[in-house]
Amino acid sequence: MKRVTITFDNGPTAGVTDEVLEVLAAHGVVATFFVIGQKAATYEGRVRARRAAELGHRVGNHTWTHSVPFGELDDRAVQYEIDDTVRLVNALGGEGLLFRPYGVGGVMDHRLMSPFGAAHLASIGATVVSWTCVPGDWYDQAGWVERALADIDASDWSVVVLHDVADACSARLSEFLTAAATRRVEFRQDFPDGCVHLAAGVPTAEYAALRVDEVAPGA
């Protein structure tokens, strides 16, 4: 049986996240929401992030500002992006140490992850995950479903990145879930080994190559 992990990035968004949660509930699917800290810190964001956690969805950390890849930030800024979001997400009932970096491509390199960021995440026991499928819902509301389904058809385990923001996945989300279900997929909330680069502070060889030991733990 094929496996699919559905994730939503860049929320919470008033109105949109609510609709996404309703559609997921109607289909009996639980997902993972990687929230932007500064959005989740607002009253509207707190309500929606907490609601997602209460409904059984995982709520993780997608940096505080979602503005610059860690490879382009100084160490102090990287620590702020991580730690402030950890505290907020934990307070909202989520998993602040479940971290997805900001950036494109899904390759865990020095563009997405600075040596300091890699070391700091390891020192606090974080889990760092990436993705396999970015069907482009935010720029092509009409065509993303077919691309996502094609990836599911071609893969044993797809980690699909959607976005709970305006003008993205919400209009066709129900259609996508119905089509995926007809393929008898198993919807999961965990991640395949190839997408887990740091597991509760334990690095893969790829992640270790980012020189996580160059910075003292807790620095």
Backbone as JSON Lines, residues from 0, in Angstrom:
{"i":0,"aa":"M","n":[0.84,-1.2,0.0],"ca":[0.0,0.0,0.0],"c":[0.88,1.25,0.0]}
{"i":1,"aa":"K","n":[0.55,2.18,-0.86],"ca":[1.29,3.43,-0.91],"c":[0.98,4.27,0.32]}
{"i":2,"aa":"R","n":[1.96,5.03,0.74],"ca":[1.79,5.89,1.91],"c":[1.92,7.36,1.5]}
{"i":3,"aa":"V","n":[1.13,8.2,2.16],"ca":[1.13,9.63,1.87],"c":[1.11,10.4,3.18]}
{"i":4,"aa":"T","n":[2.06,11.3,3.34],"ca":[2.07,12.23,4.46],"c":[1.74,13.61,3.9]}
{"i":5,"aa":"I","n":[0.63,14.17,4.34],"ca":[0.21,15.48,3.85],"c":[0.63,16.54,4.86]}
{"i":6,"aa":"T","n":[1.29,17.57,4.35],"ca":[1.74,18.66,5.2],"c":[1.25,19.99,4.64]}
{"i":7,"aa":"F","n":[1.07,20.93,5.54],"ca":[0.64,22.28,5.16],"c":[1.64,23.27,5.74]}
{"i":8,"aa":"D","n":[2.2,24.11,4.88],"ca":[3.17,25.11,5.29],"c":[2.57,26.52,5.26]}
{"i":9,"aa":"N","n":[3.19,27.4,6.02],"ca":[3.03,28.86,5.9],"c":[1.78,29.43,6.54]}
{"i":10,"aa":"G","n":[0.99,28.65,7.24],"ca":[-0.14,29.19,7.97],"c":[0.29,29.53,9.39]}
{"i":11,"aa":"P","n":[-0.69,29.73,10.25],"ca":[-2.15,29.65,10.02],"c":[-2.66,30.91,9.31]}
{"i":12,"aa":"T","n":[-3.79,30.73,8.59],"ca":[-4.41,31.83,7.87],"c":[-5.9,31.83,8.18]}
{"i":13,"aa":"A","n":[-6.41,32.94,8.68],"ca":[-7.83,33.04,9.02],"c":[-8.68,32.7,7.8]}
{"i":14,"aa":"G","n":[-9.68,31.88,8.0],"ca":[-10.57,31.47,6.92],"c":[-10.03,30.27,6.16]}
{"i":15,"aa":"V","n":[-8.79,30.34,5.72],"ca":[-8.22,29.26,4.91],"c":[-7.9,28.04,5.77]}
{"i":16,"aa":"T","n":[-7.19,28.23,6.86],"ca":[-6.88,27.09,7.73],"c":[-8.15,26.44,8.25]}
{"i":17,"aa":"D","n":[-9.15,27.26,8.54],"ca":[-10.44,26.72,8.99],"c":[-11.04,25.79,7.93]}
{"i":18,"aa":"E","n":[-11.01,26.25,6.68],"ca":[-11.57,25.44,5.59],"c":[-10.78,24.15,5.41]}
{"i":19,"aa":"V","n":[-9.47,24.25,5.47],"ca":[-8.63,23.06,5.35],"c":[-8.94,22.06,6.45]}
{"i":20,"aa":"L","n":[-9.09,22.53,7.67],"ca":[-9.41,21.64,8.79],"c":[-10.77,20.96,8.59]}
{"i":21,"aa":"E","n":[-11.73,21.69,8.06],"ca":[-13.05,21.12,7.79],"c":[-12.97,20.02,6.74]}
{"i":22,"aa":"V","n":[-12.22,20.27,5.67],"ca":[-12.1,19.28,4.6],"c":[-11.39,18.03,5.12]}
{"i":23,"aa":"L","n":[-10.31,18.22,5.85],"ca":[-9.59,17.07,6.4],"c":[-10.5,16.24,7.31]}
{"i":24,"aa":"A","n":[-11.28,16.92,8.14],"ca":[-12.19,16.2,9.04],"c":[-13.23,15.42,8.25]}
{"i":25,"aa":"A","n":[-13.74,16.02,7.18],"ca":[-14.76,15.35,6.37],"c":[-14.22,14.07,5.73]}
{"i":26,"aa":"H","n":[-12.92,14.05,5.45],"ca":[-12.3,12.88,4.83],"c":[-11.63,11.96,5.85]}
{"i":27,"aa":"G","n":[-11.67,12.33,7.11],"ca":[-11.04,11.5,8.13],"c":[-9.54,11.43,8.01]}
{"i":28,"aa":"V","n":[-8.92,12.51,7.57],"ca":[-7.47,12.54,7.35],"c":[-6.82,13.48,8.36]}
{"i":29,"aa":"V","n":[-5.73,13.03,8.96],"ca":[-4.93,13.91,9.82],"c":[-3.63,14.24,9.1]}
{"i":30,"aa":"A","n":[-3.16,15.47,9.31],"ca":[-2.01,15.98,8.58],"c":[-1.04,16.63,9.55]}
{"i":31,"aa":"T","n":[-0.05,17.31,8.99],"ca":[0.91,18.06,9.79],"c":[0.96,19.49,9.28]}
{"i":32,"aa":"F","n":[0.83,20.44,10.19],"ca":[0.88,21.86,9.86],"c":[2.2,22.44,10.36]}
{"i":33,"aa":"F","n":[3.02,22.93,9.44],"ca":[4.25,23.62,9.81],"c":[3.98,25.11,9.78]}
{"i":34,"aa":"V","n":[3.85,25.69,10.97],"ca":[3.39,27.07,11.07],"c":[4.56,28.05,11.1]}
{"i":35,"aa":"I","n":[4.29,29.25,10.6],"ca":[5.23,30.36,10.71],"c":[4.98,31.04,12.05]}
{"i":36,"aa":"G","n":[6.03,31.21,12.84],"ca":[5.86,31.71,14.19],"c":[5.14,33.04,14.27]}
{"i":37,"aa":"Q","n":[5.53,34.01,13.44],"ca":[4.92,35.33,13.57],"c":[3.45,35.32,13.17]}
{"i":38,"aa":"K","n":[3.02,34.36,12.36],"ca":[1.6,34.24,12.04],"c":[0.85,33.52,13.16]}
{"i":39,"aa":"A","n":[1.47,32.5,13.71],"ca":[0.83,31.76,14.8],"c":[0.78,32.56,16.09]}
{"i":40,"aa":"A","n":[1.59,33.61,16.18],"ca":[1.62,34.42,17.4],"c":[0.44,35.39,17.5]}
{"i":41,"aa":"T","n":[-0.25,35.66,16.39],"ca":[-1.41,36.53,16.43],"c":[-2.58,35.81,17.09]}
{"i":42,"aa":"Y","n":[-3.57,36.56,17.51],"ca":[-4.73,35.92,18.12],"c":[-5.37,34.93,17.15]}
{"i":43,"aa":"E","n":[-5.59,35.36,15.9],"ca":[-6.21,34.48,14.9],"c":[-5.35,33.24,14.66]}
{"i":44,"aa":"G","n":[-4.05,33.44,14.63],"ca":[-3.16,32.31,14.41],"c":[-3.15,31.33,15.57]}
{"i":45,"aa":"R","n":[-3.14,31.85,16.78],"ca":[-3.15,30.98,17.96],"c":[-4.4,30.1,17.98]}
{"i":46,"aa":"V","n":[-5.53,30.7,17.69],"ca":[-6.79,29.95,17.7],"c":[-6.72,28.79,16.71]}
{"i":47,"aa":"R","n":[-6.22,29.04,15.53],"ca":[-6.22,28.0,14.49],"c":[-5.14,26.94,14.72]}
{"i":48,"aa":"A","n":[-3.98,27.35,15.18],"ca":[-2.95,26.36,15.48],"c":[-3.37,25.45,16.62]}
{"i":49,"aa":"R","n":[-3.94,26.04,17.65],"ca":[-4.41,25.24,18.78],"c":[-5.53,24.3,18.35]}
{"i":50,"aa":"R","n":[-6.42,24.79,17.49],"ca":[-7.53,23.96,17.0],"c":[-7.0,22.78,16.21]}
{"i":51,"aa":"A","n":[-6.01,23.01,15.36],"ca":[-5.42,21.92,14.59],"c":[-4.87,20.84,15.51]}
{"i":52,"aa":"A","n":[-4.15,21.25,16.54],"ca":[-3.59,20.28,17.49],"c":[-4.7,19.52,18.21]}
{"i":53,"aa":"E","n":[-5.75,20.21,18.59],"ca":[-6.86,19.56,19.29],"c":[-7.55,18.52,18.41]}
{"i":54,"aa":"L","n":[-7.53,18.73,17.1],"ca":[-8.17,17.8,16.17],"c":[-7.27,16.61,15.81]}
{"i":55,"aa":"G","n":[-6.09,16.56,16.39],"ca":[-5.21,15.42,16.16],"c":[-4.16,15.63,15.1]}
{"i":56,"aa":"H","n":[-4.08,16.82,14.54],"ca":[-3.03,17.12,13.57],"c":[-1.74,17.45,14.31]}
{"i":57,"aa":"R","n":[-0.63,17.16,13.68],"ca":[0.64,17.59,14.23],"c":[0.87,19.05,13.85]}
{"i":58,"aa":"V","n":[1.4,19.82,14.76],"ca":[1.72,21.22,14.49],"c":[3.2,21.41,14.76]}
{"i":59,"aa":"G","n":[3.94,21.75,13.71],"ca":[5.39,21.87,13.81],"c":[5.88,23.28,13.53]}
{"i":60,"aa":"N","n":[7.18,23.41,13.47],"ca":[7.92,24.67,13.44],"c":[8.46,24.92,12.03]}
{"i":61,"aa":"H","n":[8.06,26.06,11.43],"ca":[8.56,26.41,10.09],"c":[9.25,27.77,10.12]}
{"i":62,"aa":"T","n":[9.98,28.02,11.18],"ca":[10.72,29.26,11.45],"c":[9.77,30.38,11.88]}
{"i":63,"aa":"W","n":[10.36,31.44,12.41],"ca":[9.55,32.55,12.9],"c":[9.07,33.46,11.78]}
{"i":64,"aa":"T","n":[9.94,33.77,10.81],"ca":[9.56,34.74,9.77],"c":[9.4,34.14,8.39]}
{"i":65,"aa":"H","n":[10.0,32.94,8.14],"ca":[9.92,32.33,6.81],"c":[10.35,33.34,5.74]}
{"i":66,"aa":"S","n":[11.53,33.91,5.95],"ca":[11.95,34.99,5.06],"c":[13.29,34.76,4.37]}
{"i":67,"aa":"V","n":[14.25,34.15,5.08],"ca":[15.59,33.97,4.54],"c":[16.1,32.58,4.92]}
{"i":68,"aa":"P","n":[16.65,31.81,3.97],"ca":[17.23,30.51,4.33],"c":[18.34,30.68,5.37]}
{"i":69,"aa":"F","n":[18.49,29.69,6.23],"ca":[19.46,29.79,7.32],"c":[20.88,30.01,6.82]}
{"i":70,"aa":"G","n":[21.19,29.5,5.63],"ca":[22.53,29.68,5.09],"c":[22.89,31.12,4.82]}
{"i":71,"aa":"E","n":[21.89,32.01,4.83],"ca":[22.13,33.43,4.56],"c":[21.94,34.29,5.81]}
{"i":72,"aa":"L","n":[21.75,33.68,6.98],"ca":[21.52,34.42,8.21],"c":[22.7,34.28,9.17]}
{"i":73,"aa":"D","n":[22.88,35.28,10.04],"ca":[23.9,35.14,11.07],"c":[23.37,34.23,12.18]}
{"i":74,"aa":"D","n":[24.26,33.78,13.04],"ca":[23.91,32.79,14.05],"c":[22.82,33.27,15.0]}
{"i":75,"aa":"R","n":[22.89,34.52,15.42],"ca":[21.9,35.04,16.35],"c":[20.5,35.01,15.73]}
{"i":76,"aa":"A","n":[20.41,35.38,14.46],"ca":[19.12,35.37,13.78],"c":[18.58,33.95,13.62]}
{"i":77,"aa":"V","n":[19.47,33.01,13.32],"ca":[19.06,31.61,13.18],"c":[18.48,31.09,14.5]}
{"i":78,"aa":"Q","n":[19.17,31.38,15.6],"ca":[18.68,30.9,16.89],"c":[17.32,31.51,17.23]}
{"i":79,"aa":"Y","n":[17.14,32.77,16.92],"ca":[15.85,33.43,17.14],"c":[14.75,32.76,16.32]}
{"i":80,"aa":"E","n":[15.04,32.49,15.04],"ca":[14.04,31.87,14.16],"c":[13.59,30.52,14.71]}
{"i":81,"aa":"I","n":[14.52,29.78,15.29],"ca":[14.19,28.46,15.82],"c":[13.51,28.55,17.18]}
{"i":82,"aa":"D","n":[14.2,29.19,18.13],"ca":[13.79,29.08,19.53],"c":[12.48,29.77,19.84]}
{"i":83,"aa":"D","n":[12.25,30.94,19.26],"ca":[10.99,31.63,19.54],"c":[9.8,30.81,19.03]}
{"i":84,"aa":"T","n":[10.0,30.13,17.91],"ca":[8.91,29.32,17.36],"c":[8.73,28.04,18.16]}
{"i":85,"aa":"V","n":[9.82,27.46,18.66],"ca":[9.72,26.29,19.53],"c":[8.82,26.6,20.72]}
{"i":86,"aa":"R","n":[9.1,27.7,21.39],"ca":[8.33,28.04,22.59],"c":[6.86,28.28,22.26]}
{"i":87,"aa":"L","n":[6.6,29.0,21.18],"ca":[5.22,29.3,20.82],"c":[4.45,28.04,20.45]}
{"i":88,"aa":"V","n":[5.02,27.22,19.57],"ca":[4.32,26.02,19.12],"c":[4.05,25.08,20.29]}
{"i":89,"aa":"N","n":[5.02,24.93,21.17],"ca":[4.78,24.09,22.35],"c":[3.63,24.63,23.2]}
{"i":90,"aa":"A","n":[3.58,25.94,23.35],"ca":[2.52,26.56,24.15],"c":[1.14,26.36,23.53]}
{"i":91,"aa":"L","n":[1.1,26.16,22.22],"ca":[-0.16,25.98,21.51],"c":[-0.56,24.51,21.39]}
{"i":92,"aa":"G","n":[0.18,23.63,22.04],"ca":[-0.15,22.21,22.02],"c":[0.5,21.45,20.89]}
{"i":93,"aa":"G","n":[1.43,22.09,20.18],"ca":[2.1,21.44,19.07],"c":[3.45,20.87,19.45]}
{"i":94,"aa":"E","n":[4.27,20.62,18.43],"ca":[5.6,20.02,18.6],"c":[6.63,21.02,18.09]}
{"i":95,"aa":"G","n":[7.08,21.89,18.98],"ca":[8.01,22.92,18.57],"c":[9.33,22.39,18.05]}
{"i":96,"aa":"L","n":[9.69,21.17,18.45],"ca":[10.95,20.57,18.01],"c":[10.81,19.79,16.71]}
{"i":97,"aa":"L","n":[9.61,19.75,16.13],"ca":[9.43,19.15,14.8],"c":[9.63,20.28,13.8]}
{"i":98,"aa":"F","n":[10.76,20.29,13.12],"ca":[11.2,21.46,12.36],"c":[11.31,21.18,10.87]}
{"i":99,"aa":"R","n":[10.79,22.09,10.09],"ca":[10.99,22.08,8.63],"c":[11.65,23.4,8.24]}
{"i":100,"aa":"P","n":[12.81,23.36,7.6],"ca":[13.49,24.6,7.24],"c":[12.79,25.34,6.11]}
{"i":101,"aa":"Y","n":[13.08,26.62,6.02],"ca":[12.59,27.43,4.91],"c":[13.56,27.32,3.75]}
{"i":102,"aa":"G","n":[13.03,27.14,2.55],"ca":[13.86,27.08,1.35],"c":[13.23,26.17,0.32]}
{"i":103,"aa":"V","n":[13.82,26.15,-0.85],"ca":[13.27,25.35,-1.94],"c":[14.22,24.19,-2.25]}
{"i":104,"aa":"G","n":[13.66,23.13,-2.83],"ca":[14.48,22.03,-3.3],"c":[14.48,20.79,-2.43]}
{"i":105,"aa":"G","n":[14.32,20.96,-1.13],"ca":[14.27,19.8,-0.25],"c":[15.6,19.11,-0.04]}
{"i":106,"aa":"V","n":[16.71,19.75,-0.46],"ca":[18.04,19.18,-0.26],"c":[18.65,19.82,0.98]}
{"i":107,"aa":"M","n":[19.06,19.01,1.93],"ca":[19.58,19.53,3.19],"c":[21.04,19.9,3.0]}
{"i":108,"aa":"D","n":[21.26,21.13,2.55],"ca":[22.61,21.62,2.29],"c":[22.84,22.91,3.06]}
{"i":109,"aa":"H","n":[23.99,23.55,2.81],"ca":[24.32,24.77,3.55],"c":[23.5,25.97,3.12]}
{"i":110,"aa":"R","n":[22.69,25.83,2.11],"ca":[21.77,26.9,1.74],"c":[20.57,26.88,2.68]}
{"i":111,"aa":"L","n":[20.01,25.7,2.9],"ca":[18.87,25.56,3.8],"c":[19.29,25.58,5.27]}
{"i":112,"aa":"M","n":[20.46,25.07,5.56],"ca":[20.84,24.85,6.96],"c":[22.28,25.29,7.2]}
{"i":113,"aa":"S","n":[22.48,26.34,7.97],"ca":[23.83,26.8,8.32],"c":[24.46,25.82,9.31]}
{"i":114,"aa":"P","n":[25.8,25.81,9.4],"ca":[26.44,24.95,10.41],"c":[25.93,25.23,11.82]}
{"i":115,"aa":"F","n":[25.75,26.5,12.17],"ca":[25.23,26.82,13.5],"c":[23.81,26.3,13.66]}
{"i":116,"aa":"G","n":[22.95,26.51,12.65],"ca":[21.58,26.03,12.74],"c":[21.52,24.52,12.92]}
{"i":117,"aa":"A","n":[22.36,23.81,12.16],"ca":[22.41,22.35,12.27],"c":[22.82,21.93,13.67]}
{"i":118,"aa":"A","n":[23.84,22.6,14.21],"ca":[24.32,22.26,15.55],"c":[23.29,22.6,16.61]}
{"i":119,"aa":"H","n":[22.67,23.75,16.49],"ca":[21.71,24.17,17.51],"c":[20.49,23.25,17.54]}
{"i":120,"aa":"L","n":[19.97,22.91,16.38],"ca":[18.83,22.0,16.33],"c":[19.18,20.65,16.93]}
{"i":121,"aa":"A","n":[20.39,20.16,16.66],"ca":[20.81,18.89,17.26],"c":[20.91,19.01,18.78]}
{"i":122,"aa":"S","n":[21.43,20.14,19.25],"ca":[21.66,20.31,20.69],"c":[20.37,20.37,21.49]}
{"i":123,"aa":"I","n":[19.28,20.82,20.86],"ca":[18.0,20.91,21.59],"c":[17.11,19.69,21.35]}
{"i":124,"aa":"G","n":[17.63,18.71,20.6],"ca":[16.89,17.47,20.4],"c":[15.8,17.55,19.36]}
{"i":125,"aa":"A","n":[15.98,18.42,18.39],"ca":[14.94,18.6,17.36],"c":[14.92,17.45,16.36]}
{"i":126,"aa":"T","n":[13.8,17.36,15.66],"ca":[13.65,16.47,14.51],"c":[13.47,17.36,13.28]}
{"i":127,"aa":"V","n":[14.31,17.18,12.28],"ca":[14.28,18.01,11.08],"c":[13.8,17.18,9.9]}
{"i":128,"aa":"V","n":[12.75,17.63,9.24],"ca":[12.18,16.87,8.13],"c":[12.07,17.73,6.88]}
{"i":129,"aa":"S","n":[12.1,17.05,5.73],"ca":[11.92,17.73,4.46],"c":[10.7,17.17,3.75]}
{"i":130,"aa":"W","n":[10.76,16.98,2.45],"ca":[9.57,16.66,1.66],"c":[9.99,15.97,0.37]}
{"i":131,"aa":"T","n":[9.02,15.41,-0.34],"ca":[9.32,14.79,-1.64],"c":[8.53,15.42,-2.78]}
{"i":132,"aa":"C","n":[7.42,16.09,-2.47],"ca":[6.52,16.57,-3.52],"c":[6.02,17.97,-3.19]}
{"i":133,"aa":"V","n":[6.3,18.91,-4.09],"ca":[5.8,20.28,-3.97],"c":[5.01,20.58,-5.25]}
{"i":134,"aa":"P","n":[3.71,20.29,-5.26],"ca":[2.94,20.38,-6.5],"c":[2.58,21.79,-6.94]}
{"i":135,"aa":"G","n":[2.94,22.79,-6.15],"ca":[2.77,24.17,-6.59],"c":[1.37,24.73,-6.46]}
{"i":136,"aa":"D","n":[0.7,24.39,-5.37],"ca":[-0.68,24.87,-5.19],"c":[-0.77,26.38,-5.1]}
{"i":137,"aa":"W","n":[0.29,27.04,-4.62],"ca":[0.23,28.49,-4.42],"c":[0.35,29.27,-5.73]}
{"i":138,"aa":"Y","n":[0.86,28.65,-6.78],"ca":[0.95,29.37,-8.05],"c":[0.07,28.76,-9.15]}
{"i":139,"aa":"D","n":[-0.47,27.57,-8.91],"ca":[-1.31,26.92,-9.92],"c":[-2.44,26.18,-9.22]}
{"i":140,"aa":"Q","n":[-3.47,26.91,-8.85],"ca":[-4.6,26.3,-8.15],"c":[-5.32,25.28,-9.01]}
{"i":141,"aa":"A","n":[-5.23,25.41,-10.33],"ca":[-5.94,24.51,-11.22],"c":[-5.19,23.2,-11.46]}
{"i":142,"aa":"G","n":[-3.86,23.24,-11.42],"ca":[-3.09,22.08,-11.86],"c":[-2.36,21.29,-10.8]}
{"i":143,"aa":"W","n":[-2.37,21.76,-9.55],"ca":[-1.54,21.1,-8.54],"c":[-1.99,19.69,-8.22]}
{"i":144,"aa":"V","n":[-3.3,19.43,-8.3],"ca":[-3.81,18.12,-7.91],"c":[-3.22,17.02,-8.78]}
{"i":145,"aa":"E","n":[-3.2,17.25,-10.08],"ca":[-2.67,16.24,-10.99],"c":[-1.19,15.96,-10.73]}
{"i":146,"aa":"R","n":[-0.43,17.01,-10.43],"ca":[1.0,16.8,-10.13],"c":[1.18,16.01,-8.84]}
{"i":147,"aa":"A","n":[0.38,16.32,-7.84],"ca":[0.48,15.58,-6.57],"c":[0.11,14.12,-6.76]}
{"i":148,"aa":"L","n":[-0.94,13.86,-7.51],"ca":[-1.36,12.47,-7.75],"c":[-0.32,11.71,-8.56]}
{"i":149,"aa":"A","n":[0.32,12.39,-9.5],"ca":[1.37,11.75,-10.29],"c":[2.53,11.34,-9.4]}
{"i":150,"aa":"D","n":[2.87,12.17,-8.43],"ca":[3.94,11.83,-7.5],"c":[3.54,10.64,-6.63]}
{"i":151,"aa":"I","n":[2.3,10.63,-6.18],"ca":[1.82,9.49,-5.39],"c":[1.89,8.21,-6.2]}
{"i":152,"aa":"D","n":[1.49,8.28,-7.45],"ca":[1.51,7.1,-8.32],"c":[2.93,6.57,-8.52]}
{"i":153,"aa":"A","n":[3.91,7.49,-8.52],"ca":[5.28,7.11,-8.83],"c":[6.11,6.75,-7.6]}
{"i":154,"aa":"S","n":[5.56,6.95,-6.41],"ca":[6.35,6.8,-5.19],"c":[5.71,5.79,-4.23]}
{"i":155,"aa":"D","n":[6.55,5.18,-3.41],"ca":[6.03,4.33,-2.34],"c":[5.51,5.17,-1.18]}
{"i":156,"aa":"W","n":[6.16,6.32,-0.96],"ca":[5.77,7.17,0.17],"c":[6.0,8.62,-0.23]}
{"i":157,"aa":"S","n":[4.94,9.36,-0.4],"ca":[5.02,10.76,-0.79],"c":[4.81,11.66,0.43]}
{"i":158,"aa":"V","n":[5.64,12.67,0.54],"ca":[5.45,13.73,1.53],"c":[5.08,14.98,0.75]}
{"i":159,"aa":"V","n":[3.8,15.3,0.77],"ca":[3.26,16.36,-0.08],"c":[3.21,17.68,0.69]}
{"i":160,"aa":"V","n":[3.74,18.73,0.08],"ca":[3.71,20.07,0.68],"c":[2.59,20.88,0.04]}
{"i":161,"aa":"L","n":[1.59,21.23,0.84],"ca":[0.54,22.15,0.43],"c":[0.63,23.38,1.34]}
{"i":162,"aa":"H","n":[-0.22,24.36,1.09],"ca":[-0.13,25.62,1.83],"c":[-1.51,26.08,2.27]}
{"i":163,"aa":"D","n":[-1.67,26.32,3.58],"ca":[-2.94,26.85,4.07],"c":[-2.87,28.38,4.09]}
{"i":164,"aa":"V","n":[-2.75,28.92,2.87],"ca":[-2.74,30.36,2.63],"c":[-3.78,30.66,1.55]}
{"i":165,"aa":"A","n":[-4.06,31.93,1.36],"ca":[-5.05,32.31,0.35],"c":[-4.58,31.91,-1.05]}
{"i":166,"aa":"D","n":[-5.54,31.55,-1.9],"ca":[-5.26,31.23,-3.3],"c":[-4.24,30.11,-3.44]}
{"i":167,"aa":"A","n":[-4.48,29.02,-2.73],"ca":[-3.58,27.87,-2.82],"c":[-4.39,26.59,-2.96]}
{"i":168,"aa":"C","n":[-4.31,25.69,-1.98],"ca":[-4.85,24.34,-2.16],"c":[-6.32,24.18,-1.82]}
{"i":169,"aa":"S","n":[-6.91,25.1,-1.08],"ca":[-8.19,24.8,-0.43],"c":[-9.32,24.47,-1.4]}
{"i":170,"aa":"A","n":[-9.35,25.11,-2.56],"ca":[-10.47,24.91,-3.49],"c":[-10.54,23.48,-4.01]}
{"i":171,"aa":"R","n":[-9.39,22.82,-4.17],"ca":[-9.37,21.47,-4.74],"c":[-8.91,20.4,-3.74]}
{"i":172,"aa":"L","n":[-8.79,20.78,-2.48],"ca":[-8.28,19.82,-1.49],"c":[-9.18,18.61,-1.36]}
{"i":173,"aa":"S","n":[-10.48,18.8,-1.3],"ca":[-11.39,17.67,-1.16],"c":[-11.28,16.74,-2.36]}
{"i":174,"aa":"E","n":[-11.2,17.32,-3.54],"ca":[-11.04,16.52,-4.76],"c":[-9.76,15.7,-4.7]}
{"i":175,"aa":"F","n":[-8.69,16.31,-4.26],"ca":[-7.41,15.61,-4.15],"c":[-7.49,14.45,-3.17]}
{"i":176,"aa":"L","n":[-8.07,14.68,-2.01],"ca":[-8.17,13.61,-1.01],"c":[-9.03,12.46,-1.51]}
{"i":177,"aa":"T","n":[-10.1,12.78,-2.22],"ca":[-10.95,11.73,-2.78],"c":[-10.18,10.9,-3.79]}
{"i":178,"aa":"A","n":[-9.46,11.58,-4.68],"ca":[-8.69,10.87,-5.71],"c":[-7.58,10.03,-5.1]}
{"i":179,"aa":"A","n":[-6.93,10.55,-4.06],"ca":[-5.88,9.78,-3.39],"c":[-6.47,8.55,-2.72]}
{"i":180,"aa":"A","n":[-7.63,8.71,-2.11],"ca":[-8.27,7.58,-1.41],"c":[-8.63,6.46,-2.37]}
{"i":181,"aa":"T","n":[-9.0,6.8,-3.6],"ca":[-9.34,5.77,-4.58],"c":[-8.13,4.92,-4.94]}
{"i":182,"aa":"R","n":[-6.95,5.44,-4.68],"ca":[-5.71,4.69,-4.92],"c":[-5.37,3.8,-3.72]}
{"i":183,"aa":"R","n":[-6.23,3.8,-2.72],"ca":[-6.06,2.99,-1.51],"c":[-4.74,3.31,-0.8]}
{"i":184,"aa":"V","n":[-4.45,4.59,-0.71],"ca":[-3.25,5.0,0.0],"c":[-3.5,4.98,1.5]}
{"i":185,"aa":"E","n":[-2.42,4.91,2.24],"ca":[-2.48,5.04,3.69],"c":[-1.98,6.43,4.06]}
{"i":186,"aa":"F","n":[-2.85,7.25,4.63],"ca":[-2.44,8.57,5.06],"c":[-1.71,8.45,6.39]}
{"i":187,"aa":"R","n":[-0.52,9.05,6.46],"ca":[0.34,8.93,7.63],"c":[0.66,10.31,8.19]}
{"i":188,"aa":"Q","n":[1.13,10.33,9.44],"ca":[1.64,11.56,10.03],"c":[3.13,11.49,10.32]}
{"i":189,"aa":"D","n":[3.74,10.34,10.08],"ca":[5.18,10.25,10.23],"c":[5.83,10.47,8.87]}
{"i":190,"aa":"F","n":[7.16,10.36,8.82],"ca":[7.9,10.71,7.62],"c":[8.84,9.57,7.24]}
{"i":191,"aa":"P","n":[9.04,9.35,5.94],"ca":[9.98,8.3,5.52],"c":[11.4,8.66,5.94]}
{"i":192,"aa":"D","n":[12.23,7.65,6.09],"ca":[13.6,7.87,6.54],"c":[14.34,8.89,5.68]}
{"i":193,"aa":"G","n":[14.08,8.88,4.38],"ca":[14.78,9.8,3.49],"c":[14.45,11.25,3.7]}
{"i":194,"aa":"C","n":[13.38,11.52,4.44],"ca":[12.98,12.9,4.73],"c":[13.29,13.31,6.16]}
{"i":195,"aa":"V","n":[13.85,12.41,6.95],"ca":[14.18,12.72,8.34],"c":[15.7,12.87,8.43]}
{"i":196,"aa":"H","n":[16.15,14.1,8.61],"ca":[17.57,14.41,8.58],"c":[18.18,14.49,9.97]}
{"i":197,"aa":"L","n":[17.34,14.73,10.95],"ca":[17.74,14.76,12.35],"c":[16.57,14.21,13.13]}
{"i":198,"aa":"A","n":[16.79,13.16,13.91],"ca":[15.7,12.51,14.65],"c":[15.94,12.65,16.14]}
{"i":199,"aa":"A","n":[15.19,13.54,16.79],"ca":[15.35,13.81,18.22],"c":[16.81,14.05,18.58]}
{"i":200,"aa":"G","n":[17.47,14.85,17.74],"ca":[18.86,15.23,17.99],"c":[19.9,14.31,17.4]}
{"i":201,"aa":"V","n":[19.48,13.19,16.82],"ca":[20.42,12.22,16.23],"c":[20.48,12.45,14.72]}
{"i":202,"aa":"P","n":[21.66,12.82,14.17],"ca":[21.73,13.17,12.75],"c":[21.92,11.96,11.84]}
{"i":203,"aa":"T","n":[21.43,12.09,10.62],"ca":[21.8,11.17,9.56],"c":[23.21,11.54,9.09]}
{"i":204,"aa":"A","n":[23.8,10.68,8.26],"ca":[25.13,10.98,7.73],"c":[25.1,12.27,6.92]}
{"i":205,"aa":"E","n":[24.04,12.47,6.16],"ca":[23.91,13.69,5.35],"c":[23.88,14.93,6.23]}
{"i":206,"aa":"Y","n":[23.1,14.86,7.29],"ca":[22.99,16.0,8.19],"c":[24.31,16.22,8.94]}
{"i":207,"aa":"A","n":[24.96,15.14,9.33],"ca":[26.24,15.26,10.04],"c":[27.28,15.94,9.16]}
{"i":208,"aa":"A","n":[27.15,15.79,7.84],"ca":[28.09,16.42,6.91],"c":[27.99,17.94,6.93]}
{"i":209,"aa":"L","n":[26.93,18.45,7.55],"ca":[26.81,19.9,7.71],"c":[27.67,20.4,8.86]}
{"i":210,"aa":"R","n":[28.5,19.51,9.42],"ca":[29.48,19.83,10.46],"c":[28.79,20.26,11.74]}
{"i":211,"aa":"V","n":[27.85,19.42,12.19],"ca":[27.1,19.76,13.4],"c":[27.99,19.84,14.63]}
{"i":212,"aa":"D","n":[29.19,19.25,14.57],"ca":[30.06,19.25,15.75],"c":[30.96,20.48,15.82]}
{"i":213,"aa":"E","n":[30.91,21.34,14.81],"ca":[31.78,22.51,14.83],"c":[31.35,23.54,15.85]}
{"i":214,"aa":"V","n":[30.08,23.51,16.22],"ca":[29.57,24.46,17.2],"c":[29.22,23.69,18.46]}
{"i":215,"aa":"A","n":[29.65,24.16,19.59],"ca":[29.38,23.45,20.83],"c":[27.9,23.36,21.09]}
{"i":216,"aa":"P","n":[27.39,22.2,21.56],"ca":[25.96,22.06,21.87],"c":[25.5,23.16,22.82]}
{"i":217,"aa":"G","n":[24.35,23.72,22.49],"ca":[23.76,24.76,23.32],"c":[24.34,26.14,23.07]}
{"i":218,"aa":"A","n":[25.26,26.27,22.1],"ca":[25.86,27.58,21.84],"c":[24.83,28.57,21.33]}
